[in-house]
Structure formats: C-alpha cells, structure tokens
Amino acid sequence: MEENAPSLELYDIPSVQDLIPRFWIPWWAWIAAPLALIALLLLIRALRGRTRKVIPSEEAYQRAMDSLEQAKDIKHIVALATAISLILRRYLAIALADSSLFETHEEFLARHQALEVVPDELRRSLTDYFTTLCRYKYAPTSTSVDGSLLVPQAISLLQQLRALPRPALSSAS
C-alpha cells in the first residue's frame, strides 16, 4: 500500500471581493442629488426673501390707523376687541420689533423683556389696555357692552407709541 505523500504546495488565498455586497448608486442619482440640493437652497432663499419685506414704521402706523378707523364699524364686542388687539400687536411687531404678535395675553405679560424700549408708564397703560381687551375677548357677556371707547383709547396709545424713538434693528437675522 502506497501512501501518497501530502503535497506541500501552498495555494494563494482566494479573492473575497466578489463575495462582499456592493453599495451601488446609479449614475443618474449622482446627478440628481446635487440638483435637488441646489433647488432646495434656491427655494429656501426665495421664501426667506419674501418674508423679510421691511415695512417702515410710518407705513405701519398709517395701516394701523386705517384699520382702527375700519374697526369703529364693528358692533360685536368680541370681534372689536380681537381686531384692536391684532392691530396694536401688528404695529408693535413692525415698529418696535416686539414678538407679541402671535403670543397669548399670558405669554405677553410673562415675558419680562416685552416692550423694553417703552417707558414704564406707557408700558403699564398698554398692558392694562391689553388686559381690558382680553377681558372683552374671553369673558362671557350676557348683555350688550359699549365698546365705543376702545378705538379712541387704541388711537391714543398708538399715537404715544409712534412718538417713541425707534429701536435699532438687529443684523443677526
């Protein structure tokens, strides 16, 4: 019985590259991805440019006065108080760069830096007026309430706010 001697020849390690799964992206995806990114950046830039339209404070004052004149015709006290509150808050947002436009009454009062540029007496008058408007907007009224003084008070506050020096707009935005 003849036994064959084992071969001492060493074989190379086979290549495993064919066994490894490949992450393959088609050629059109390499072109579409940068184009989509550029389109997204252009869209964001266009939307930002549209929302940053700066309205001068004089134009904001005139718009507020016109809106208050139109608000005199509103008979329902809840609608009148809501309209006046929105008119004044919009003016504050434009002329004094205050963020009170979409805040609730409680958020506005809780924010300590609200209306920092406004003198204390005028700030108290304004917060008291907003509290009155809040009471008319949210308190149930079973009887007819006379809101004839709300618009003249708003006009007076608006004129006092207009006389204030304008804050410098921050360049951080």
MITORPA-270822 format. One record per residue (C-alpha): residue in three letters; x, y, z. Coordinates in steps of 0.02 Angstrom, whole numbers, plus 50000, padded with zeros to 5 digits. Layout:
// MITORPA-270822
+-----+-------+-------+-------+
:  aa :    xx :    yy :    zz :
+-----+-------+-------+-------+
: ALA :     X :     Y :     Z :
...
+-----+-------+-------+-------+
END
This chain:
// MITORPA-270822
+-----+-------+-------+-------+
:  aa :    xx :    yy :    zz :
+-----+-------+-------+-------+
: MET : 50000 : 50000 : 50000 :
: GLU : 50072 : 50151 : 49942 :
: GLU : 50026 : 50309 : 50025 :
: ASN : 50041 : 50469 : 49933 :
: ALA : 50136 : 50600 : 50022 :
: PRO : 50037 : 50756 : 50056 :
: SER : 50078 : 50899 : 49942 :
: LEU : 50171 : 51039 : 50023 :
: GLU : 50121 : 51163 : 49891 :
: LEU : 50039 : 51320 : 49964 :
: TYR : 49892 : 51399 : 49873 :
: ASP : 49853 : 51585 : 49872 :
: ILE : 49705 : 51647 : 49972 :
: PRO : 49558 : 51668 : 49854 :
: SER : 49490 : 51844 : 49825 :
: VAL : 49338 : 51884 : 49931 :
: GLN : 49292 : 52042 : 49837 :
: ASP : 49160 : 51951 : 49738 :
: LEU : 49077 : 51891 : 49897 :
: ILE : 49060 : 52065 : 49977 :
: PRO : 48895 : 52153 : 49934 :
: ARG : 48922 : 52316 : 49844 :
: PHE : 48835 : 52481 : 49876 :
: TRP : 48798 : 52539 : 49703 :
: ILE : 48714 : 52704 : 49659 :
: PRO : 48660 : 52732 : 49480 :
: TRP : 48743 : 52871 : 49381 :
: TRP : 48583 : 52973 : 49372 :
: ALA : 48570 : 52978 : 49563 :
: TRP : 48741 : 53062 : 49572 :
: ILE : 48674 : 53199 : 49458 :
: ALA : 48501 : 53213 : 49537 :
: ALA : 48562 : 53232 : 49717 :
: PRO : 48662 : 53394 : 49691 :
: LEU : 48524 : 53464 : 49580 :
: ALA : 48394 : 53430 : 49714 :
: LEU : 48506 : 53510 : 49845 :
: ILE : 48529 : 53666 : 49737 :
: ALA : 48341 : 53676 : 49705 :
: LEU : 48307 : 53662 : 49892 :
: LEU : 48430 : 53800 : 49933 :
: LEU : 48354 : 53914 : 49800 :
: LEU : 48180 : 53880 : 49869 :
: ILE : 48233 : 53922 : 50046 :
: ARG : 48318 : 54080 : 49986 :
: ALA : 48163 : 54134 : 49889 :
: LEU : 48049 : 54103 : 50037 :
: ARG : 48163 : 54199 : 50154 :
: GLY : 48170 : 54346 : 50036 :
: ARG : 47981 : 54351 : 50028 :
: THR : 47956 : 54352 : 50217 :
: ARG : 48085 : 54485 : 50253 :
: LYS : 47993 : 54629 : 50173 :
: VAL : 48028 : 54775 : 50287 :
: ILE : 47884 : 54894 : 50316 :
: PRO : 47932 : 55068 : 50375 :
: SER : 47859 : 55117 : 50543 :
: GLU : 47766 : 55264 : 50466 :
: GLU : 47679 : 55148 : 50344 :
: ALA : 47640 : 55029 : 50488 :
: TYR : 47567 : 55175 : 50586 :
: GLN : 47459 : 55228 : 50439 :
: ARG : 47399 : 55050 : 50413 :
: ALA : 47356 : 55036 : 50598 :
: MET : 47261 : 55200 : 50596 :
: ASP : 47164 : 55147 : 50441 :
: SER : 47124 : 54980 : 50520 :
: LEU : 47065 : 55065 : 50680 :
: GLU : 46952 : 55178 : 50578 :
: GLN : 46877 : 55024 : 50497 :
: ALA : 46862 : 54939 : 50667 :
: LYS : 46743 : 55076 : 50725 :
: ASP : 46608 : 54993 : 50621 :
: ILE : 46622 : 54826 : 50713 :
: LYS : 46473 : 54807 : 50829 :
: HIS : 46510 : 54642 : 50916 :
: ILE : 46624 : 54672 : 51066 :
: VAL : 46723 : 54509 : 51048 :
: ALA : 46761 : 54544 : 50865 :
: LEU : 46805 : 54725 : 50904 :
: ALA : 46923 : 54680 : 51046 :
: THR : 47006 : 54545 : 50941 :
: ALA : 47030 : 54663 : 50794 :
: ILE : 47103 : 54803 : 50901 :
: SER : 47220 : 54682 : 50989 :
: LEU : 47284 : 54617 : 50822 :
: ILE : 47305 : 54793 : 50752 :
: LEU : 47407 : 54852 : 50902 :
: ARG : 47512 : 54694 : 50911 :
: ARG : 47550 : 54703 : 50724 :
: TYR : 47607 : 54884 : 50747 :
: LEU : 47716 : 54833 : 50896 :
: ALA : 47793 : 54693 : 50794 :
: ILE : 47836 : 54809 : 50649 :
: ALA : 47881 : 54973 : 50733 :
: LEU : 47960 : 54913 : 50895 :
: ALA : 48021 : 54742 : 50839 :
: ASP : 47920 : 54657 : 50976 :
: SER : 47873 : 54474 : 50961 :
: SER : 47700 : 54493 : 51037 :
: LEU : 47603 : 54469 : 50876 :
: PHE : 47565 : 54285 : 50899 :
: GLU : 47583 : 54271 : 51087 :
: THR : 47439 : 54241 : 51203 :
: HIS : 47398 : 54375 : 51330 :
: GLU : 47478 : 54273 : 51469 :
: GLU : 47637 : 54245 : 51368 :
: PHE : 47647 : 54430 : 51331 :
: LEU : 47631 : 54476 : 51516 :
: ALA : 47751 : 54339 : 51570 :
: ARG : 47888 : 54397 : 51452 :
: HIS : 47988 : 54520 : 51557 :
: GLN : 48084 : 54593 : 51411 :
: ALA : 47922 : 54637 : 51321 :
: LEU : 47922 : 54818 : 51265 :
: GLU : 48087 : 54862 : 51347 :
: VAL : 48102 : 55020 : 51242 :
: VAL : 47933 : 55085 : 51301 :
: PRO : 47932 : 55198 : 51455 :
: ASP : 47859 : 55117 : 51611 :
: GLU : 47702 : 55224 : 51617 :
: LEU : 47658 : 55190 : 51435 :
: ARG : 47700 : 55005 : 51457 :
: ARG : 47580 : 54995 : 51606 :
: SER : 47445 : 55083 : 51506 :
: LEU : 47472 : 54965 : 51361 :
: THR : 47468 : 54808 : 51468 :
: ASP : 47312 : 54871 : 51559 :
: TYR : 47230 : 54904 : 51391 :
: PHE : 47277 : 54731 : 51328 :
: THR : 47205 : 54659 : 51489 :
: THR : 47042 : 54753 : 51455 :
: LEU : 47040 : 54687 : 51278 :
: CYS : 47074 : 54512 : 51344 :
: ARG : 46927 : 54526 : 51463 :
: TYR : 46812 : 54577 : 51320 :
: LYS : 46880 : 54441 : 51206 :
: TYR : 46865 : 54294 : 51326 :
: ALA : 46741 : 54338 : 51464 :
: PRO : 46563 : 54287 : 51429 :
: THR : 46449 : 54435 : 51405 :
: SER : 46264 : 54411 : 51427 :
: THR : 46220 : 54593 : 51397 :
: SER : 46271 : 54715 : 51265 :
: VAL : 46435 : 54801 : 51310 :
: ASP : 46477 : 54975 : 51250 :
: GLY : 46644 : 54967 : 51161 :
: SER : 46640 : 55144 : 51094 :
: LEU : 46791 : 55196 : 51199 :
: LEU : 46903 : 55053 : 51142 :
: VAL : 46951 : 55128 : 50974 :
: PRO : 46989 : 55304 : 51041 :
: GLN : 47097 : 55228 : 51178 :
: ALA : 47187 : 55123 : 51049 :
: ILE : 47217 : 55276 : 50940 :
: SER : 47287 : 55369 : 51090 :
: LEU : 47405 : 55225 : 51133 :
: LEU : 47456 : 55210 : 50951 :
: GLN : 47499 : 55395 : 50943 :
: GLN : 47602 : 55381 : 51102 :
: LEU : 47693 : 55230 : 51032 :
: ARG : 47727 : 55322 : 50869 :
: ALA : 47812 : 55463 : 50964 :
: LEU : 47941 : 55344 : 51038 :
: PRO : 48115 : 55332 : 50962 :
: ARG : 48134 : 55179 : 50851 :
: PRO : 48246 : 55036 : 50909 :
: ALA : 48392 : 54987 : 50800 :
: LEU : 48353 : 54828 : 50706 :
: SER : 48475 : 54688 : 50743 :
: SER : 48577 : 54625 : 50598 :
: ALA : 48581 : 54448 : 50668 :
: SER : 48430 : 54391 : 50566 :
+-----+-------+-------+-------+
END
